[in-house]
Amino acid sequence: MRQDSAVNGTAGVTPEGESRRFATLTFEREVAAPPSVLWQAWTSPAARAVWAAPAPSVTVEFLEADTRVGGREISLCKVAGQPDVRCEIGWLALQSETCSVNHEVISTEGVIQSAALVTADFSGTQERSRVTVTVQLASLAADMEAGYRQGFGAGLDNLAGVAERTMVLQRVIRAPRAVVWGVWMNAETLPRWWGPDGFSCRTQRIDLRAGGEWVFDMIGPDGTEYPNHHLYTEVRPQERIGYTLLWGENGPKHADAWVSFEDRDGATLVTLGMVFSAVAEFQAAKGFGAVELGLQTLGKLERFATSG
């Protein structure tokens, strides 16, 4: 179900004579994915970068992304022949799989166009979920309400599509976050545990930094070789890794992925997320057991991180 509406719209004039419009906009989407996956698609910077552009003609460049209470996200929306639109988000509340609240300010060429308070509420089952987004908008530009309606509507359509091809794997590792991070972001140790049970890695090149890469073959128990190429787009020490998966060296993109590391009373919650390039690839991956194989990989990580 899709629902977009605007209610309680009022117009006024500031003491300086500047026109200002206030409106409350509400958007709803039902998604064929559980709330846990929809939440990750909504909050994870790697996933947000996939669905943020409201139209193919728009390119979104993320300058900063820190999804935690008190953190901020800064992005530029770029359209050929037009000035860049700057969006700055500040996260005010993040209740996992339940609710998020953020403020955002839109500006063009240094001039503020609007400010808004955005609340997103999540609910659902293991099969389907719903997100309701409420935008309390104060705009200085006359067309901002229409722009918000179009932009949020298209963005949430994209979000629904992304969530339906997103896979999320989690495991609490019984080791401190610094240790788990060190095992993951180490060129010597990563190839020693990466992959499901019975698989090994043969590295060609490895450079674990933002802008770096890992070119390697995964070798199955029967000797089958699976060429892989990881391109690292973001590395935030002990917090998050963002990377792109390619089918072999410089091959077609397979997925956009991220890993996050969170403290859990001396242990570490590791979340591995992947937005597949197409729904068919996501379904094929699920069909051959990617969830179970991915959880085996995180199990090997734990064994390696706790082995001494």
N, C-alpha and C positions, 0 to 999 in steps of 0.2 A: 504494500500500500504506500502511496505517495501522498503527502499532504503538505502544502505550503500556504501560509496565511499571514496576514498582517492585521493587527487589531490595535485599538487605543492610539491611533496616530493623531498627533496634534502638531500644530505649527505655531511658532511664536517669533518674536523679534527680541534680540539682545539689546541692552542699553546702548551699544554702539551702532545699532541699526542693522546688524548683520542677521540675515535670515537663518533660522535654525529649525530643523524638523526633528521631532521625537516620535518614535514608533516602536512597537513590540512585534517582532516577527517570530513565527513558530514554524518549524519544519519537522516532519516525521518521516522515518524510513523503517521498513521491515527488511531484515537481512537474513539470508539463508546461511547463517553461521552463529555459533554460540556467543554469548556476551563476552566471554574471555577473549575470543579472537577479535570481535568487533572493537573491544577496548584497546587491544594492541594496535589495530589498524588506525584507530583514532589518535592514539597518544605517541606511538613510536615514530621518531623523526624519519627513519628510512621509509616507513609506510606512508607517512604524511607527504613526503616528497613525491610519491607515486601518484596520489590522488588529488593533490592540491590544485593543479591547474584546471580551471573551469571549462576550458575549450582548447582544442588542438593548436589554435593560433597563439595561445598564451604559454610562455615559459616561466616557471617559478624557480628562482635561485634562492636557496637557503643560505643566509650568511651566518646564522647562529641558531642553535636548537638545543634547549636545555629543558626537557619536560620533567620538571619537579616543582613543587610548591616554592614560589620565589624565583623560579627560573623564567627565562624569556626565550622567545623565538622571533627572529627577524628574517623576513623574506622580501624579495623583490619580484613583482609580477611584471613581465616584460612582453610588450606587443610591438611588433615592427612599426616604426614611424610614430610611436607615441611615447610620452615620458614614462619612466618606470613608476610603478605604484609600490610604495613601501608599506609593509604591514608589520607592526610590532605587537607581539602577544606577550602578556604576562600571566603566568599560571597562579591562580589564587587558591584553588582546591583541587585535589585529585584523590577521589575515593574509588579504588580499583573496581572496575566492572559495574560501578554504580552511578557516579556523577563526576563531572569536571566543571570547573568555573574558571574563566579567564577574561581578562579585559583585552581589547585590541584597539589600536589607533592606526588609521589609514592616512597616509600623506602622499602628496605628489610635489616634487621639486621643492621640498622643505615646507610645504603648506599643508596643515592638517585639514583633511576632508571630513573625517568622522571619528567618533569614538563609540565603543560598544561594550556591553557586558554580555558574555556568551555563556550560557549554561547548557550542558548536555547531560541528559538522564538516560540510563541504560537499563534494560530489563530483558527477560527472555528465558529460553530453555536451552537444553543441549543441542537442539536442532535449529532454532530460529531465535532472533533477537530483534529488539526495537531500540532505536535511538530517537529521542525527542530533543531538538535543539531550540532554545529560546534566545533570541537576540534582542536586547534592549538597546536601541540605536539612537544616538544623537548625531545628526549630520549637519555639516556646515555647507555642503554642496547640495544643490536642489535635487540631483539625480541619484543620491546615494542610496535611498531606500530601494529604488528599482535595481540598482547595481547589486545591493546585498541580496535581494530576492533571487536575482539571476545567478550570482556567484555562489551563494550557499546552496541553492537548489542543485546546480550542476555539480558542485563539489561533493555534496552528499550522495548524489547518484554515483559519482566515481568511487566514493568511500564504500558504498554497498557492493560495487563490483570488485573492489580490491579485497574486502573482507571475505568474499566468497571464493577467493583463490589464495588465501593466506593460511599458512600452517604455523602453529605455535607449539613449541616443545619446552617444557620446564622441568628442572630437577634441582632439589636442594642438595648441594655438595657439602659434605661434612669437612670443610676446610675453610680457613679465613679467605676473605675476598682477595687479599694481596697474593696469596699462594695460588688460587685458582687463576687469577689474571696472569700471573707469571708463567704458569704452565701453558696457558693458551697463547700468549703473545711472546713466545720464545721460539726462534727459528729451529732450535735443536729438538725441543720437546713436542711441539705441535704435530709434526709428521709421525711421531711415535705412537700417539693415541688416536689421531683423527680417523674416523670411519667406524662402521659397525663391527661387531665381533667377527673375527676371521679375516678382516680386510687389512691391508697395509698400504703405505704411501711411498711413492718414488718421486722425489722432488727434483725438478729441473732448475727452478729459480724460486727464491723466497725472500721477501722484503716486507716485513710486517710493520708498516707505517702508513699514515694517510698518503695516498698517492702511490703506494707500493703494490706488490702483487705476489701471488703464490701460484706458480705453474707446476702441476703435479699430476701423476696418474694414481688413481686408486686401483688396487689390484684385489680382486675377489678371491675367495677360497679356491675357486676352480681355475684361477690364473687369468680370468678375463680382466682386461685393462679398461678403465673408465677415465678418459682425459678430463681434467678439470683446470679451470683458470679462475682464481679469485682476485678481484680488483678492489683494493681497500679505499673507501671513500671517506671514512671517519674513524678516528681513534681517540677516544677520551679515556685516559688511563684509569683503570679499575672501575669504569662506569659503563662504557658502551663501545662497540665496534660496528661499523657499517661497511658492507661490501656488496659487490655484484658478482653473481655466479655466471660463468660462461661455459658452454659446452666445448671444452678443449681450448687450447691457446688461441685467443682472439676469435673464438667462435661465436655463435649466436647467444644472446643472453637467455639464461635459464630462469633466474630469479633475482630479486633485490632482497638482501638479507641483513639481519642485525643480530647482535648478541648483547644482552645487558647483564650486569652483575650487581646484585643487591645484598647488603648485609642481612643476615638472619641469625642473630644471637650467636655470633662466632662462626656460623656456617654461611654459605653463599647461595642465594637463589639465582640460578642461571636461566635466562630466557633466550631461546633461539627462535627467531621468527623469519619466515620466508614468504615474500609475495611472488608467486609464480607469474611468469609472463602471460599465461593464458589459463583459462579455466580447464581446458583439456589437459594441459600439463599437470595442473594440480590434481585432477582426478586420476590421471595415470600414475602420478607419484603415490597417491593414497592406495591405489590398486596394487602396486607392487610392494607395499609395506613400508613406505617412507617414514611413517610415524614410529613404528616399532624399531626400524633401523636407526632413526635419529636418536631415539631414547637409548639404544645400545651405545651410540657414540658418546652421549652424555654420561652413561655408566662407566665407560672406559676413562673419560675425563676424571670422574670421581676416584676411580681406582688409582690413576696416576697421581692425582693431587694428594691422596692420603697414604701413598705407599712409603713415605719417609721423607 
